[in-house]
Amino acid sequence: MIKAYTAYTGEVDDTEAAVAEIMEQLGDVSRLGENTVGLLACYSDFVDSGVVKELCSVLPFDVIGTTTLGSVVRDSEGRMTLSLIVLSSGDAEFAAGLTEPMTAADEAPLDAAYEEAARKLSCKPALMITFAPLHINASGDFYVDAFSRISGGIPNFGMLTVDNTSNYRNATVISGGVAYADRCAFLLIGGGVNPEFFIASVPSERISAEKALITGAEGNLVRTINGYPVVDYLVRLGLKKNPDGSIIGINSFPFVVDYNDGTFPVVRVMFALTPDDAAVCGGDIPEGATISVGHIDADEVLLTTRAALDCAAARSDDACLLMFSCVGRYFALGHEPTAEMELVQDVMKGNKIPFIFVYSGGEMCPVGQKKSKDRELTNRNHNDTFVLCRL
């Protein structure tokens, strides 16, 4: 069984006060035992001011995490918060890992770091929690696929880092109080862990009934759909093309992608069009996949998040919840950017379950088989999605 404890602070400038506030909320951390680890999320300002470094030096266990543009734990308020959840167990084991610097989609640093972390456990890892860097030439699909091969397919729940700047220039992964723009941090959990996963994305009523086939694609670039240029397909669906060749509101109409392998579909956001009219997506889409076009706005963000959270929280209070939500959902909230975080706080008032909610630049979460009654899972990278892991 895993027990969880949360703490938070909004104090950015006074390092001593920030650490004291966190430690007061956690209480006597020496009672937690050896099998303890912390997961942290914060504005990049907490890194710059030294709060993260000092906090991690005081806590007697490993801490990994990420910068973000918004996070909450129970009772915290606002976006500019350092959020911490501490996991402790008498039967589960934890091992934190950190790769060497990465400059491209190279599996070698992931492999080496995974093997080093796995050796710290007395049992086989059963769950992985990943914080991946944003500013290297590697997609969320790379981390998901690479770690699946390296680990033998254990469930991988995680995110790509972002931060609170306009271009995410300070987005970093955090490990041991140090921020890294080019390393991947992760947690392996072995022993007494039985994770459940919940996903909220584009609601079914906002997905076009018309399906199409990806006939030309290279990684995250989609070139042709049903044999026609992707721009022609989008215009035929009713999207408007500007004189400069761009598509109006392309980010608001994600692809809902069925891999045709029996797993549930995933969402891929279209970010832009290349000069030769390929659609740049937030993740890989293979040729042969079937797509539909969806649409999501503020109402759908809140509706789908509530549905997933209600389902996860209704199981029992004897759990903790880890939640990552895409920055695309954050921006879909328009003039009420804190609405999803406020919704989470409102729903969770009805129970005592410890939780952490963090905005992400891409989500990693296993998906199940549509027709299978067993618990066979396939790790996937997601866009525009709220993902939840219940421990």
Order of alpha helices (4+ residues) and beta strands (2+ residues): beta-alpha-beta-alpha-alpha-beta-beta-beta-beta-alpha-beta-alpha-beta-beta-beta-beta-beta-beta-beta-beta-alpha-beta-beta-beta-beta-beta-alpha-beta-alpha-alpha-beta-beta-beta-beta
